[in-house]
Amino acid sequence: MKKTNLLTASTLCIAIAFTSCSKSETVDCHPCHIAETVNGSEIEFDLNGGALFCGNEISNVESNGFTVSDTLYSESGDILLPGFYAADVVHCEEHADEE
């Protein structure tokens, strides 16, 4: 009986080890923002309250633009009104640096 339990436990441990190793793929997630030029300075407005965009969401928002449904405020108090913002002003942190 002890050999059966030991064999079962060993098999389970090996299975868990292989499963955890095979799921090593990570999905990149980054906060995204709209960059608008105000009085000659680029101002960043965080999208979704600074929430992270992950995987396909990043390429989607950077390729297709983003619709802002509520007024956004920058850290310095600048205002961005609701509306559609084209892809050329939407940027996702580190991901944008890869281009």
C-alpha positions as CSV (number, residue, x, y, z in Angstrom):
1,M,0.0,0.0,0.0
2,K,2.9,2.4,0.8
3,K,4.5,1.7,-2.5
4,T,1.2,2.5,-4.3
5,N,0.9,5.8,-2.4
6,L,4.5,6.7,-3.0
7,L,4.2,5.9,-6.7
8,T,1.0,8.0,-7.0
9,A,2.6,10.9,-5.2
10,S,5.7,10.7,-7.3
11,T,3.7,10.6,-10.5
12,L,1.6,13.6,-9.4
13,C,4.8,15.6,-8.5
14,I,6.3,14.9,-11.9
15,A,3.1,15.8,-13.7
16,I,2.9,19.1,-11.8
17,A,6.5,19.9,-12.6
18,F,6.0,19.3,-16.3
19,T,2.7,21.3,-16.3
20,S,4.2,24.3,-14.6
21,C,7.2,24.3,-17.0
22,S,5.0,24.1,-20.1
23,K,3.0,27.1,-19.0
24,S,6.0,29.4,-19.0
25,E,4.6,31.6,-21.7
26,T,4.0,35.1,-20.4
27,V,1.6,37.6,-21.7
28,D,3.0,41.2,-21.8
29,C,0.9,43.7,-20.0
30,H,1.5,47.5,-20.0
31,P,-0.5,50.6,-19.1
32,C,-1.5,52.7,-22.1
33,H,-1.9,56.4,-22.6
34,I,-2.9,59.1,-25.1
35,A,-0.2,61.6,-25.7
36,E,-1.5,65.0,-26.8
37,T,0.6,68.1,-27.4
38,V,-0.6,71.1,-25.3
39,N,1.3,74.4,-25.6
40,G,4.3,72.6,-27.2
41,S,4.6,70.0,-24.4
42,E,3.5,66.3,-24.7
43,I,0.9,65.5,-22.0
44,E,0.0,61.9,-21.2
45,F,-3.5,60.8,-20.2
46,D,-3.7,57.4,-18.7
47,L,-6.3,55.1,-20.3
48,N,-8.7,53.1,-18.1
49,G,-7.4,54.7,-15.0
50,G,-3.9,53.3,-15.6
51,A,-5.2,49.7,-15.8
52,L,-3.0,47.3,-17.8
53,F,-3.7,46.3,-21.4
54,C,-2.5,42.7,-22.2
55,G,-1.5,40.7,-25.3
56,N,-3.8,41.5,-28.2
57,E,-5.4,44.5,-26.4
58,I,-2.1,46.3,-26.8
59,S,-1.7,45.8,-30.5
60,N,-5.5,46.5,-31.0
61,V,-5.4,49.8,-29.2
62,E,-2.2,50.9,-30.8
63,S,-3.4,50.0,-34.3
64,N,-7.0,51.1,-34.1
65,G,-7.1,54.0,-31.7
66,F,-9.2,54.3,-28.6
67,T,-12.5,55.8,-27.6
68,V,-12.4,57.8,-24.4
69,S,-15.9,57.7,-22.7
70,D,-15.1,60.0,-19.8
71,T,-13.1,63.2,-19.4
72,L,-9.5,62.3,-18.5
73,Y,-7.1,64.4,-16.4
74,S,-3.3,64.4,-16.6
75,E,-1.1,64.5,-13.5
76,S,-0.7,68.3,-14.1
77,G,-4.5,68.8,-14.3
78,D,-4.8,69.1,-18.1
79,I,-8.1,67.9,-19.5
80,L,-8.8,65.4,-22.4
81,L,-12.4,65.4,-23.6
82,P,-14.3,62.2,-24.4
83,G,-14.1,61.1,-28.1
84,F,-12.2,58.9,-30.5
85,Y,-8.4,59.2,-30.5
86,A,-6.5,57.8,-33.5
87,A,-3.7,55.2,-33.1
88,D,-0.9,57.7,-33.7
89,V,-1.5,59.3,-30.2
90,V,-2.2,56.0,-28.3
91,H,0.9,54.5,-26.8
92,C,1.5,51.5,-24.5
93,E,4.5,51.9,-22.2
94,E,7.6,49.7,-22.9
95,H,5.8,48.1,-25.9
96,A,5.9,51.4,-27.8
97,D,9.7,51.5,-27.4
98,E,10.1,48.3,-29.3
99,E,9.0,49.9,-32.6
